[in-house]
Amino acid sequence: MPGGPEALEGIEAAREAKWERPTFAGQLFLGRVFTSMLFPYAVQSEQDRQVGDAFCAELETFLKKNVDPDEIDRTGEMPAAVIQGLAKMGCFGMKIPKEYGGLGLSQVNYNRAIMMIGSYCGSTSVWLSAHQSIGVPQPLKMFGTPEQKKKYLPRMAAGAVSAFALTEPDVGSDPANMATTATPVEEGAYYLISGQKLWCTNGPVAEVMVVMAKTPERTIGGKARKQITAFIVERNMPGVEVVHRCDFMGLKGIQNGLLKFTNVKVPKENIIWGLGRGLKVALMTLNTGRLTLPAGCVGASKRCLQITRDWAQKRKQWGGPIGRHEAVASKIGWMASHHFATESIVWLCSAWADRGDFDIRIEAAMAKLFGSEMVWSIVDHTLQIRGGRGYETAASLKGRGEQPIPVERIYRDMRINLIIEGTSEIMRLFIAREALDPHLQLAFDMILPGRPMRQRIRAAVRSVGFYSLWYPPLWLPRFSSGCPKEVPPRLRGQWRYVEGASRRLARALFHQMVKHQQKLEKRQILLFRLVDIGVDLFAMACSISRATMLHQQGGTENSVDLAELFCRYARRRIESQFDQLSRPEDRGAYRVAQDLLDGEYIWLETGLVDY
Ligand SMILES: Cc1cc2nc3c(=O)[nH]c(=O)nc-3n(C[C@H](O)[C@H](O)[C@H](O)COP(=O)(O)OP(=O)(O)OC[C@H]3O[C@@H](n4cnc5c(N)ncnc54)[C@H](O)[C@@H]3O)c2cc1C
C-alpha cells in the first residue's frame, strides 16, 4: 500500500494476484466466518507426530549436551562442532525432501524443532531458519528447475549453509527500489551482479545464497517496468566479498554481514523461476516461511512462562509469593492467555501449510505480526516479574551464586522479531492490502489512472452488482449462529462475537473505502486499527477452536479458561478500536511529528551531550 499509484502497480506485479484456494482470515474482512475451516482444529497425523517426536527427542539431547547459549552469547561465536553436529543430524535439511538427501519434515515438525531450539538458544535457531525458511532451500523447493534442485539441495541438506540477500544500505522495507544490478553479458548467457547487500544472515559463512538484483527494465503495457530477479550465487564466485560482520544487541552468535558484489559472473541457469520474478519469489517464499519466526517466538514465550511460574511462586515479598499479588498475577494471566492464542495460531497455520488446501498468506502474516508482538510483551513482563534479576546477565547471576536464568539474553534476542521478515508496520500494510483485495479487484480499473473509459464503466457495473448483494446482509440480524455444537458452552458466546464482529469489520472497512477512496492507503493508523481487529478476531477463532479440541481430548476446563480469558482481552481491544477508528489525536500526532521533523521542537533537545 505505501507509495503512489506507480508503487501500487509495482506491488501488484509482485504479489500473488490470484486466490486459488480459500482463505479464512481474508473472509473475516468480508464479514464471513468459514466455520468448517476451523473445526475440527487441524493437527498433524499420528504418523507425522511420531516422526516429530523422535526428531525433537534427538535434538533435545544434542542441544543439552553440546550447545551453551550463554557462552555463544558471550563470545559471539557459534562453535564449529555445534554446526557440524547439527548438520550430521540433518538439521540443515529439515525442510529438504528426502529424495534430495533432506529429512523431508512437515512444516509442523520443522516448526516444532525451531520452537524447541528457539526456547533454548535464539542464535542457533536463526542459523537454521535463515538457511531454510528464507535461504536457498525454500525458493528452490518452490520454484527451482529439476537441475537446480539436483545441484543444490543435496549440498544444502548435508550442511552447506545458505542465505537470503535482499536488504541494501538504502533499501529496507521497500525492496522494489534496490540498487544492486545484474547486467546481461555474452548474449544473456551470464549476468554480472554488482552492488551491496546489508544484514545478510548467514551471509559471511554461506556457501550459496539467493541474491536479488535489478535486471534490465521491460516494457509492459507501453510502460517501462523495473525487473527484479533472484539469482543463486556461490560464495566462491570471484567478486563476492564480506565487507563487515555486523554485531547486534542480541542474537550475538549469528553470522550476519554487509556483502559486496563486484561484477560477479553468474550463469543464466542460476536464475530462480525466471527474469523479473525475484520479488514474487521473495513474497511467495515468505508466505509460508513467515510461520517459522512465530514458532521460534512460541519457544521463547514457553521459556518465559516456565521462568515466571517458578519465580513468582518462589520469590516472597510483602508477606507472600509475588505471584499472589494482584498486579503480578494479572500479568501472568495475560501472558498465559496470549501465549495460548499465539500457539493456537502457529500450530493451526502450520498444519494448514502442510495440507496445502488453503491460501494462508494473510494468516502467516498475522502469525508473524501477532507472534512477534506477543512474545515481546511476554518477555517484557517476565523481566519485570524477575525484578532486578531480570535485568542482570546470566553470567553475573551465576557469578554471585544464583541460578543463571537468561531473561536479559532472551529480551535482547527477541526484539529483532518485530523488524525482520517484514516490520510490524509493513506486516499491517501487507494484511490491509490483501484484506482489501476483493474490493480492489472490483475497483482497480476505476482507481488506476490511464484506464480507458470502457474499462472504467465495466468495473463500475461489476461493483454495483457485487455490493448490492454483499452489503445489505451485513446489517441483517442472524437468528442462528454457525457455532459448532462441540464448542464448550462458555466459548459459544465468544464464537458468536467473532461472527458479529466480522460483519462489523467488513462494514467498517467498506465505509472507510467509500469515505477515503484512493486516500485510504495514506490513512495508515486507521487501516492498522482495522487490521488489528481482524488479527484479534483470527486469534480468538483459533483459540476457541484449539480449546474445543483440547477440551474434547482431555475433558479439562483448563484450555477453556485460557481461551475465554484471551477472548475477553481481545474483545476489549476490538471494542476500543471500533469505538473510534479515527481519533483527533491521529491528526494532532501527525502535525506534531512533521513540525518536529522540521526542527520546530528543537528546544526539546536542549541539555544533551553532543556527540
Ligand atoms: C539481525 C538482522 C537480520 C536480518 N537478516 C536479513 C536477511 O537475512 N536478509 C535480508 O535481506 N535482510 C535481513 N535483514 C534486514 C531486515 O529485513 C530489515 O531490517 C527490515 O526489512 C527493515 O528494513 P530497514 O531496517 O531498512 O528499515 P526501513 O525500511 O528503513 O524502515 C524503518 C522504519 O520505518 C517503517 N516504515 C518503512 N516504510 C514504511 C511505510 N511505508 N509505512 C509505514 N512505516 C514504514 C518501518 O516499519 C521501520 O519501523 C536483517 C536485519 C537484521 C537487523
PDBQT file of the ligand as one rigid body, heavy atoms in Angstrom, charges set to zero:
ROOT
HETATM    1  C1  LIG A 701      19.522  -9.174  12.738  1.00  0.00    +0.000 C 
HETATM    2  C2  LIG A 701      19.012  -8.881  11.363  1.00  0.00    +0.000 A 
HETATM    3  C3  LIG A 701      18.912  -9.916  10.446  1.00  0.00    +0.000 A 
HETATM    4  C4  LIG A 701      18.472  -9.650   9.135  1.00  0.00    +0.000 A 
HETATM    5  N1  LIG A 701      18.508 -10.654   8.198  1.00  0.00    +0.000 NA
HETATM    6  C5  LIG A 701      18.261 -10.354   6.890  1.00  0.00    +0.000 A 
HETATM    7  C6  LIG A 701      18.490 -11.323   5.852  1.00  0.00    +0.000 A 
HETATM    8  O1  LIG A 701      18.882 -12.456   6.099  1.00  0.00    +0.000 OA
HETATM    9  N2  LIG A 701      18.284 -10.939   4.562  1.00  0.00    +0.000 N 
HETATM   10  C7  LIG A 701      17.853  -9.694   4.226  1.00  0.00    +0.000 A 
HETATM   11  O2  LIG A 701      17.686  -9.415   3.058  1.00  0.00    +0.000 OA
HETATM   12  N3  LIG A 701      17.618  -8.750   5.187  1.00  0.00    +0.000 NA
HETATM   13  C8  LIG A 701      17.831  -9.053   6.502  1.00  0.00    +0.000 A 
HETATM   14  N4  LIG A 701      17.644  -8.103   7.480  1.00  0.00    +0.000 N 
HETATM   15  C9  LIG A 701      17.077  -6.817   7.119  1.00  0.00    +0.000 C 
HETATM   16  C10 LIG A 701      15.648  -6.661   7.620  1.00  0.00    +0.000 C 
HETATM   17  O3  LIG A 701      14.803  -7.466   6.865  1.00  0.00    +0.000 OA
HETATM   18  C11 LIG A 701      15.325  -5.157   7.536  1.00  0.00    +0.000 C 
HETATM   19  O4  LIG A 701      15.928  -4.566   8.654  1.00  0.00    +0.000 OA
HETATM   20  C12 LIG A 701      13.845  -4.872   7.510  1.00  0.00    +0.000 C 
HETATM   21  O5  LIG A 701      13.314  -5.298   6.294  1.00  0.00    +0.000 OA
HETATM   22  C13 LIG A 701      13.547  -3.406   7.695  1.00  0.00    +0.000 C 
HETATM   23  O6  LIG A 701      14.328  -2.632   6.855  1.00  0.00    +0.000 OA
HETATM   24  P1  LIG A 701      15.138  -1.380   7.455  1.00  0.00    +0.000 P 
HETATM   25  O7  LIG A 701      15.812  -1.832   8.693  1.00  0.00    +0.000 OA
HETATM   26  O8  LIG A 701      15.975  -0.807   6.386  1.00  0.00    +0.000 OA
HETATM   27  O9  LIG A 701      14.036  -0.375   7.893  1.00  0.00    +0.000 OA
HETATM   28  P2  LIG A 701      13.284   0.768   6.987  1.00  0.00    +0.000 P 
HETATM   29  O10 LIG A 701      12.665   0.150   5.803  1.00  0.00    +0.000 OA
HETATM   30  O11 LIG A 701      14.258   1.859   6.781  1.00  0.00    +0.000 OA
HETATM   31  O12 LIG A 701      12.174   1.182   7.989  1.00  0.00    +0.000 OA
HETATM   32  C14 LIG A 701      12.439   1.953   9.166  1.00  0.00    +0.000 C 
HETATM   33  C15 LIG A 701      11.123   2.115   9.926  1.00  0.00    +0.000 C 
HETATM   34  O13 LIG A 701      10.150   2.750   9.083  1.00  0.00    +0.000 OA
HETATM   35  C16 LIG A 701       8.993   1.941   8.963  1.00  0.00    +0.000 C 
HETATM   36  N5  LIG A 701       8.472   2.052   7.607  1.00  0.00    +0.000 N 
HETATM   37  C17 LIG A 701       9.145   1.903   6.449  1.00  0.00    +0.000 A 
HETATM   38  N6  LIG A 701       8.332   2.079   5.407  1.00  0.00    +0.000 NA
HETATM   39  C18 LIG A 701       7.098   2.345   5.905  1.00  0.00    +0.000 A 
HETATM   40  C19 LIG A 701       5.825   2.627   5.340  1.00  0.00    +0.000 A 
HETATM   41  N7  LIG A 701       5.623   2.677   4.027  1.00  0.00    +0.000 N 
HETATM   42  N8  LIG A 701       4.789   2.853   6.166  1.00  0.00    +0.000 NA
HETATM   43  C20 LIG A 701       4.936   2.804   7.497  1.00  0.00    +0.000 A 
HETATM   44  N9  LIG A 701       6.116   2.549   8.087  1.00  0.00    +0.000 NA
HETATM   45  C21 LIG A 701       7.188   2.321   7.311  1.00  0.00    +0.000 A 
HETATM   46  C22 LIG A 701       9.458   0.533   9.259  1.00  0.00    +0.000 C 
HETATM   47  O14 LIG A 701       8.400  -0.289   9.712  1.00  0.00    +0.000 OA
HETATM   48  C23 LIG A 701      10.505   0.786  10.335  1.00  0.00    +0.000 C 
HETATM   49  O15 LIG A 701       9.892   0.917  11.575  1.00  0.00    +0.000 OA
HETATM   50  C24 LIG A 701      18.080  -8.346   8.787  1.00  0.00    +0.000 A 
HETATM   51  C25 LIG A 701      18.154  -7.313   9.730  1.00  0.00    +0.000 A 
HETATM   52  C26 LIG A 701      18.635  -7.560  10.991  1.00  0.00    +0.000 A 
HETATM   53  C27 LIG A 701      18.781  -6.419  11.945  1.00  0.00    +0.000 C 
ENDROOT
TORSDOF 0
